[in-house]
């Protein structure tokens, strides 16, 4: 259990930027799953619909950076996770459901 908790012990995004990106990507996927439960949900067709589904809600709650902190700002992290989700989720879905 201690080994699993090690990644979270004294966690700060600038100290573990890859882990931070993974957490942001997971948050975006989770929020997308929640949106997909709506009775009016339709599978996205366009790039903009996918972007809307996988956007990060309430971004201010994820903004950790202050002027004294190192590391990438949230906008950079979102750009990286955009590319990841496009490649791993959107492209995979479109390939399997032409």
C-alpha positions in Angstrom: 0.0 0.0 0.0 2.9 2.4 0.8 4.3 2.0 -2.8 0.9 3.0 -4.3 0.6 6.0 -2.0 4.1 7.2 -2.8 3.0 9.0 -5.9 0.5 11.0 -3.9 2.6 11.7 -0.9 3.5 15.4 -0.9 2.3 15.6 -4.6 2.9 18.8 -6.5 2.4 19.0 -10.3 5.8 20.6 -11.0 7.5 17.7 -9.2 5.7 15.0 -11.2 4.5 16.6 -14.5 3.8 13.3 -16.3 1.7 12.1 -13.4 -0.1 15.4 -13.4 -0.9 15.1 -17.1 -2.2 11.5 -16.4 -4.5 12.8 -13.7 -5.8 15.6 -15.9 -6.5 13.2 -18.8 -8.3 10.9 -16.4 -10.4 13.8 -15.0 -11.4 14.7 -18.6 -12.3 11.1 -19.4 -14.3 10.8 -16.2 -16.2 14.1 -16.9 -16.9 12.9 -20.4 -18.3 9.6 -19.1 -20.6 11.6 -16.8 -21.8 13.7 -19.7 -22.5 10.5 -21.7 -25.0 9.4 -19.1 -27.5 12.1 -20.1 -30.6 10.9 -21.9 -29.9 13.4 -24.7 -26.3 12.2 -25.3 -25.3 11.5 -28.8 -21.9 10.1 -29.8 -19.8 13.0 -31.1 -19.2 13.2 -34.8 -17.2 16.4 -35.3 -13.9 17.4 -33.7 -15.7 20.2 -31.9 -18.2 17.8 -30.4 -15.4 15.6 -29.2 -13.6 18.6 -27.7 -16.8 19.6 -25.9 -17.3 16.1 -24.5 -13.7 15.9 -23.3 -13.2 19.4 -22.0 -12.1 19.9 -18.5 -15.0 21.4 -16.5 -14.2 24.0 -13.7 -10.6 24.5 -14.8 -9.9 27.0 -12.1 -10.1 24.2 -9.6 -7.2 22.5 -11.4 -5.1 25.7 -11.7 -2.2 25.1 -9.2 0.5 27.3 -10.6 1.4 30.5 -8.9 4.1 33.0 -10.1 6.7 31.3 -7.8 6.0 27.7 -8.9 7.9 25.9 -11.7 6.3 23.7 -14.2 3.9 24.1 -17.0 0.7 26.2 -16.7 -2.7 24.5 -17.0 -3.1 25.6 -20.6 0.0 23.7 -21.6 -1.1 20.6 -19.7 -4.5 20.8 -21.5 -2.8 21.1 -24.9 -0.8 18.0 -24.1 -3.8 16.0 -22.9 -5.8 17.3 -26.0 -3.3 15.6 -28.3 -3.2 12.4 -26.1 -7.0 12.1 -26.0 -7.3 12.8 -29.7 -4.9 10.1 -30.5 -6.0 7.5 -28.0 -9.8 8.1 -27.7 -11.1 10.0 -30.7 -9.0 8.4 -33.4 -9.5 4.9 -31.9 -13.3 5.4 -31.8 -13.4 6.8 -35.3 -11.3 3.9 -36.6 -13.6 1.3 -35.0 -16.9 3.1 -35.9 -16.4 4.5 -39.5 
